[in-house]
């Protein structure tokens, strides 16, 4: 994922889009591999895209910078990276026109700022934006599918669900995930470390990670996350439960207490 | 900034550390140029570091992955990137020992998991962690200063304030920033775009960015941020005020209303 926007770099806006996309993909049994955040700047955007493309992801989602204002320059950055021009896309222009028409604003002129949102890199396809003006963009860059989405969370989410998730699901097949969070008290993370190492050795591919939550009334607090992803639901769930039982046993033997969160953190 | 941790990629943890560091630097008149987030994986960490170093930042802050558990592998990734070994650092080991002693845990053995937190890339210097166990790390990588900080927010913040901010301040000198947020109603972002473009032309170097906040009771809502950074306080403040006045005038002339937020968003 490439997130574009100075507001993310100056502590104006929390990157909840990366959080949401990561969560969504993880729950599908896939995974967000990397996030980069850059400023609204064509050179920075195209340089970041070159770097990401060199690592050959299957999918790349670019979020932010599709709007009508001068700082919205993501599509120009994508075009520069690909070495193609931006062109007025009739499909995108139709979507923008219908967006205003639906809101009873048919009389609104298609000013340059509005037409700007229909200027897509040559060879790309507009994606309908059911809740906002700027269409999303899909383009096939060799072995990598690239999607560009507006940064407004409600618009990003809507286009992601409608236009990206079906393609990701097709690529990964049906996967199951078991996620468990244990709340541990009275054990230090450094004391837990060898048990985690052993459990990871017994369960290769599993995810077991401790998150220290400070000391409360002199007692160390830890959240321990366990995740297993697999093709078969029962096997995946059983393995998750087995790891949780093993880890709980270790913690209790070393004098700590264990409580399972009814809603896991992942 | 390089943030390390699978929890940031699976929607388990919001990257509040990037938000905090970005905000802190912006308020000093500096700026976070780029954020990358990668998984707990030595290859991913070292590859990301190579990519970042190629863009020659003055400072690089690496956050997360300094703890005692097997997934904490940031310092090994840094060492691989630099082509140096990790070595037990006596200064770091002393800090870890004193941390346990201060908490009345002097009897706790320095197990391998605890000693691990003192294994630093050769040539680096430990930074005191006043609120947790794992020391921070500072190292001079040619023209770039690299800092590694634990991912636990309270620890990251404490080391950042004590050990990084003084060096950043020295590098940038005394800078002033004026940040203003205007709440606009009844104007579309696409109608505002030409006024922003003109204001940016009149005030090169200023930051003027609109954040759409949806439609409430049929009325478009926008937050407009204006920021100016400069060496002289009065000039910087005056320029910010001038831009705000110009933008408010434009919005009112086109039929919108303007309210200034007493606490700007930046």
Interface residues (C-beta under 8 A of the other chain):
Chain A: X6 X7 X8 X9 X10 X11 X12 X13 X14 X15 X16 X18 X19 X20 X21 X22 X23 X24 X25 X26 X27 X31 X32 X33 X34 X35 X36 X37 X38 X39 X40 X44 X47 X48 X51 X55 X67 X68 X69 X70 X71 X108 X111 X112 X113 X114 X116 X117 X132 X133 X152 X154 X188 X189 X190 X191 X192 X193 X194 X196 X197 X200 X207 X209 X210 X211 X212 X214 X225 X227 X265 X266
Chain B: X6 X7 X8 X9 X10 X11 X12 X13 X14 X15 X16 X18 X19 X20 X21 X22 X23 X24 X25 X26 X27 X31 X32 X33 X34 X35 X36 X37 X38 X39 X40 X44 X47 X48 X51 X55 X67 X68 X69 X70 X71 X108 X111 X112 X113 X114 X116 X117 X132 X133 X152 X154 X188 X189 X190 X191 X192 X193 X194 X196 X197 X200 X207 X209 X210 X211 X212 X214 X225 X227 X265 X266
